[in-house]
Amino acid sequence: MLNKTIAIIGAGNMGSSLIRGILNAKLTSANKIYASGTRIEKLETLKKEFGVNITVDNKEAAKHADIVILCVKAYVIRKVLEEMHEVLHKDQFIISIAAGVTTDSMEKIVGKNIPVVRSMPNIASTVGLGATAIAFGKHVHEQQHDIAVKIFEAVGEVVVVGEQHLDAVTGLSGSGPAYIYMVIEAMIDGGVKMGLPRDISTKLAIQTVLGSATLVKVSNVHPAILRDQVTTPGGTTINAIHELESHGLRSMLIDAVATATIRSRELSELINK
Ligand SMILES: NC(=O)c1ccc[n+]([C@@H]2O[C@H](COP(=O)([O-])OP(=O)(O)OC[C@H]3O[C@@H](n4cnc5c(N)ncnc54)[C@H](OP(=O)(O)O)[C@@H]3O)[C@@H](O)[C@H]2O)c1
């Protein structure tokens, strides 16, 4: 239990996931969470589901908080930080999940040596299986490191990286769920093409991706070794692998991560100008 008061500024998809994770992990109680947003009817739904405090006034939410978590889109970050500026102080700390906005930019907007943590979670946080990387700004103390890690551990796995790596994290695990959805979709269609009913094909494709990822994780064995273990000489799998290799599956995925990383870097430069 952290027992801290937490403001979630912009309780949309990711903000709600964090509220759910924080409460499930019992890091703090619902009456110590303040969720803000622009639409009261949306916030009322959150209040009903989680019992948290709600407000359309970001300053009001931040005033109560030990930790202020920014869950708004990147282009709104400056506006919300300026709005909250007068109530923010250096005994609080800020965690941002906004893509591309650097700790340096946020530190300049808030001033007062307020600690800032920057993170890149992904959408799987919604089901507690997120992959989050976090990087620390220059005023963050060790105790705040631990708190930030605990918060994101409530919604999945956490790694701590230097801030210069966050664009690559965005290209890999931030955008990664979209790549895997395409793989699942294509495998479903493959099954359907070969005559499987769609619902059966869907169930098998999803479970195959989930089970394969879980096996890599729990066995701690390199995926290439696991692949070799299921590849019988002269069998079906080696024929499929040859097909995937001839269409460049691995190169395509490496290029996808690289190009998303480069785009993340470009967007970050624009946002922080
Ligand atoms: N979704 C992902 O996979 C993912 C992954 C990693 C990082 N992120 C980052 O997470 C952040 C949020 O993404 P999301 O997918 O959760 O978006 P979202 O569902 O649109 O949530 C953003 C929330 O911010 C609210 N908001 C807008 N302007 C506001 C203001 N001035 N003050 C307070 N709240 C305001 C929005 O309310 P209204 O709807 O009423 O406008 C909305 O509820 C983004 O910065 C994104 O880069 C997202």
The ligand as a Tripos MOL2 file, in Angstrom:
@<TRIPOS>MOLECULE
LIG
   48    52     1     0     0
SMALL
NO_CHARGES

@<TRIPOS>ATOM
      1 N1         -3.7440    4.2460  -25.7860 N.am      1 LIG1
      2 C1         -2.5010    3.7490  -25.8420 C.2       1 LIG1
      3 O1         -2.2260    2.6540  -26.3590 O.2       1 LIG1
      4 C2         -1.3580    4.5290  -25.2400 C.ar      1 LIG1
      5 C3         -0.1270    3.8960  -25.0430 C.ar      1 LIG1
      6 C4          0.9000    4.6210  -24.4640 C.ar      1 LIG1
      7 C5          0.7100    5.9480  -24.1260 C.ar      1 LIG1
      8 N2         -0.4850    6.5330  -24.3600 N.ar      1 LIG1
      9 C6         -0.6410    7.9380  -24.0010 C.3       1 LIG1
     10 O2         -1.6850    8.0550  -23.0740 O.3       1 LIG1
     11 C7         -2.2980    9.3250  -23.1990 C.3       1 LIG1
     12 C8         -3.8080    9.1240  -23.1640 C.3       1 LIG1
     13 O3         -4.1820    8.2290  -24.1880 O.3       1 LIG1
     14 P1         -5.6080    7.5050  -24.1650 P.3       1 LIG1
     15 O4         -5.5400    6.4650  -25.2060 O.co2     1 LIG1
     16 O5         -5.9860    7.1630  -22.7820 O.co2     1 LIG1
     17 O6         -6.5170    8.7160  -24.6990 O.3       1 LIG1
     18 P2         -8.0190    9.0980  -24.2840 P.3       1 LIG1
     19 O7         -8.8140    7.8620  -24.0190 O.co2     1 LIG1
     20 O8         -8.4890   10.0590  -25.3060 O.co2     1 LIG1
     21 O9         -7.8290    9.8520  -22.8900 O.3       1 LIG1
     22 C9         -7.4660   11.1840  -22.7660 C.3       1 LIG1
     23 C10        -8.4290   11.8140  -21.7810 C.3       1 LIG1
     24 O10        -8.0100   13.1510  -21.5350 O.3       1 LIG1
     25 C11        -9.1790   13.9380  -21.3850 C.3       1 LIG1
     26 N3         -8.8520   15.3350  -21.6070 N.ar      1 LIG1
     27 C12        -8.7550   16.0280  -22.7730 C.ar      1 LIG1
     28 N4         -8.4500   17.3140  -22.5310 N.ar      1 LIG1
     29 C13        -8.3540   17.4430  -21.1790 C.ar      1 LIG1
     30 C14        -8.0710   18.5290  -20.3180 C.ar      1 LIG1
     31 N5         -7.8240   19.7430  -20.7810 N.pl3     1 LIG1
     32 N6         -8.0660   18.2830  -18.9910 N.ar      1 LIG1
     33 C15        -8.3290   17.0550  -18.4900 C.ar      1 LIG1
     34 N7         -8.6020   15.9970  -19.2590 N.ar      1 LIG1
     35 C16        -8.6200   16.1830  -20.5890 C.ar      1 LIG1
     36 C17       -10.1060   13.3690  -22.4330 C.3       1 LIG1
     37 O11       -11.4290   13.7320  -22.1190 O.3       1 LIG1
     38 P3        -12.5120   13.9090  -23.3170 P.3       1 LIG1
     39 O12       -12.6590   12.5660  -23.9220 O.co2     1 LIG1
     40 O13       -13.7050   14.3700  -22.5690 O.co2     1 LIG1
     41 O14       -11.9240   14.9260  -24.2380 O.co2     1 LIG1
     42 C18        -9.8660   11.8740  -22.2910 C.3       1 LIG1
     43 O15       -10.7180   11.3210  -21.3120 O.3       1 LIG1
     44 C19        -1.7880    9.9390  -24.5070 C.3       1 LIG1
     45 O16        -0.8720   10.9600  -24.2170 O.3       1 LIG1
     46 C20        -1.0680    8.7990  -25.2040 C.3       1 LIG1
     47 O17         0.0830    9.2380  -25.8890 O.3       1 LIG1
     48 C21        -1.5390    5.8590  -24.8810 C.ar      1 LIG1
@<TRIPOS>BOND
     1     1     2 1
     2     2     3 2
     3     2     4 1
     4     4     5 ar
     5     4    48 ar
     6     5     6 ar
     7     6     7 ar
     8     7     8 ar
     9     8     9 1
    10     8    48 ar
    11     9    10 1
    12     9    46 1
    13    10    11 1
    14    11    12 1
    15    11    44 1
    16    12    13 1
    17    13    14 1
    18    14    15 2
    19    14    16 1
    20    14    17 1
    21    17    18 1
    22    18    19 2
    23    18    20 1
    24    18    21 1
    25    21    22 1
    26    22    23 1
    27    23    24 1
    28    23    42 1
    29    24    25 1
    30    25    26 1
    31    25    36 1
    32    26    27 ar
    33    26    35 ar
    34    27    28 ar
    35    28    29 ar
    36    29    30 ar
    37    29    35 ar
    38    30    31 1
    39    30    32 ar
    40    32    33 ar
    41    33    34 ar
    42    34    35 ar
    43    36    37 1
    44    36    42 1
    45    37    38 1
    46    38    39 2
    47    38    40 1
    48    38    41 1
    49    42    43 1
    50    44    45 1
    51    44    46 1
    52    46    47 1
@<TRIPOS>SUBSTRUCTURE
     1 LIG1         1 GROUP 0 **** ****
